[in-house]
């Protein structure tokens, strides 16, 4: 057999629209017969800074057009339209560059391909990190990176560094980039399933997908761009492909395989998986057709004894942006600058929401909520206590030490969230909900002690939470995951830190809200919206 080298991921074209940032920082020089592109590393810093800035406040036009398509689809449910309309409104607010589209401004990830004839004379990762650092320092973004001091002691890095930076080599004299700001919600909904050859038939694969789609739930903020990758020379290669596919990076792969093992998109299975997602009835967070915007199914070669299958998503904060450096300058992908043009003239018609006064005694709030079934849409007004992972752990430490639960945890509903930085002159930074499931382990004990009786967050929860709510008379309310900017601008009136100030974005806060949208997900009778799907 003759030797043949195959590019494993032969992207056939790049139809990305770019905008030029600058013509500076690049020059060409001759080295023998080679033309060398010399890049001043300050160009790397500038590119990373601009890319992370743009992707924090802007989205791709194609993504926003898919949201508008939901509003125009007569088969979309009211809940689908309600979520899509809110997400478009959120994009309109975020474009001003003050409030990022999502409060979880993510882990900064850079995937780069450096041409053999590109010279920087520097540690490229350091300069890319400097650009990322600049954006997170200068903009109203959140520092989410926790660094280990020892096995159990951790601290916030205070800069959102370290970033994940992977640089590969390629032929030529250009430098190509994919930047992602990956939030914890969508990152946590990345799955690896180690399967075998027995999966690779129509009946088995269909059944597998129908079962595993339910693992995704709604905590990563649908509608999703979903990626399913079957095969891979290793588990790591599979999951790397999942991330890139969910970001649209592999959209221009071939659509069939060959004997050299090239990756390809399976268009037939993309349609089938999209239909399975629609039939799931999970919808755009609260029931309906639009669990996914679209699906990418990528088929890879595999070892004969292994068949890794990866599943992952890019969420409603679809923060993916390309960049490149060529002899002509430094470029970044052009994102949508006028999302307002995609908003309909009038909001979709919805039945009136039930108004809930959160400044009543907790017993009265519970009595009011108990009158309504799951899926009821609410407008919340009054006081919430904001607490998430670390604050919950601190309160559990108090209970374990025989100390009483703080009164604020008993007297007010608990909102699982962690805000971005507050812009000057505003009451709040972007402040959307975080994933409820991370707090499930605390619910039974806290409700037993009179706290967490009404919880507000995003995504589905475990059976333990349903049982606790039924036993102690509690409720879990679902908030829309994604529109953090518009919540800060229109629904949050004031914010103050009331406990654990040293925890930064994880501190306990008291916030005042008006007309805050929510749905009853789990009630005091043991009913649960997701359980009933």
C-alpha positions, 0 to 999 in steps of 0.5 A: 500500500502506498503512503497517503497523508490525509488532513483529518479535518479537511475544512473545504472553505472559509465563508466567514465575513471578517473585519480588519482591526489593523494593518499594523503588527505584520510584515513579510520578509524573505528567508531564502526561498521562503516568504516569512510573515513576521507578527509583532506579538502585540498583534496577538494581544490586540486580536485576543482583546478585540475578539473577547470584547466582541463576543461578550456583547455581540452574537453571530447574525445567523444565530440571531436569525434563528431566534427570529425564525422561532417567532415566525414559526406557527408551530412554535409554542408560546413558551418558545416564542417568549424565550426567543423574544427575550433572547433577542431583546437581550441582544439589543441591550448587550450591543451597547457594550455595557452589559454582557449578554450572559453574566457567566462571561466564561472561560476564555478558550483559544484554538489557533493554527499557526502557519509554518512560515509565521514568526512571532519570536515570543510565547504566543500564549502569553500575549494572547493571555494578555489580550484576554486579561485586558478585556476582562479588566476593562469591561464589565465581565465576571471573574469566574476562574478558581485556582487551587491553593491546595487540594481543598483550598481555592481562590478566585484568580481575580483576572479570569485567567488562566485561559485555555490556549491550544496552538497547532501547526499548519502549512502556509503563512497565515495564523488562524484562530477560534475564540470561545467564551465558554460558560459553566452551564454549557461546559457542564453539559458535555458528555463522553460515552464510551461505546462499542461497534454494537452502537453502529446500526440504525436502530441502536443509534436512534435509541441511544440518541433519544435517551442521551438527549434527555441528559442535556436538560435545559440548564445550559440555556437552550435553544442549543447548537448541538454537536454529536461526534461519533468516533475519534482516535482518542476520547480527547480527540472526540471531545475536542471535535465536539467543542469545535463542531458546536461552535460551527467550526466544522460546518464546511467539512466534507459530507462523506468519508474516505479510506484515508479517514477524513472527518465528515458531516452526516447530513441525514443524521443531522436531520434525524437528530434535529427531529428527535430534539423537536419531538422531545417537547423540552423546547426552548427551556419551558416546553415546545419545539425549539430545544435545538436551533440546529444539529451537527453530526460529525463522524470520525475514524476510531480504534477497532476496540473503541467507539467514543461518542461525544455530545455537547452544545453551544448555548443561547449565549453562542459566544464563538468568534474567528480571527486571523492574521495574514500579511494584510493585517489582523482580522476578527469575525464580523458579528451582528451590529444591529440585532434590533432589526430582527425584533418584531414590531410587537411582542408575541401575544401571551396570556397574562402572568401571575404576579407574586409579591415576594415581600410577603411572609414566606408562609403567604408566598408559599400559599399563593404559589400552591394555588397554581399548577406547574408551567404557570408563568409568573411575574416576581416583585420584591426581595430575593437573596442571591446565593450559589455554590460556595455560599451554600457550602458556607451555610452548610458549614454553619449547620454542621457546626450546630449554628442556626441558618441565617434568617435571610435564607428563611425569609426570602426566596433564594436566587442561584446566580453570580453577577458580572461587574456593575457598570457605572451608574447602573444598579446591577451588572448582568445577572442571569440564573445559574444552573440549579442542579449544582445546589441539589445536594443542599435542598433537603437539609436546608428546607428541613431547617426552614430555608430555601423554601422557594428557589429560583434558577435554571434547568432541571433538578433531581428527584431529591429536590422534588421529594424535598419540596413535597415533604416540606412544602417548597417550590422551585421556579425556573428563570429564563437562562440567557437574557442576563443583560435585559434582566439587569437593565429592566428587572433588577432595581438594587443590589447589596452584599449581605454576607461573605463579601470576601467571596466576590461574585459568590457573595450572598446578596439581597436584590430588589426585583420588578416584573421578573419572569419565571415559571413554576417548575417543581411544586409542593405536591411533588409535581415537576415540569421536566418529570412530566415530559 
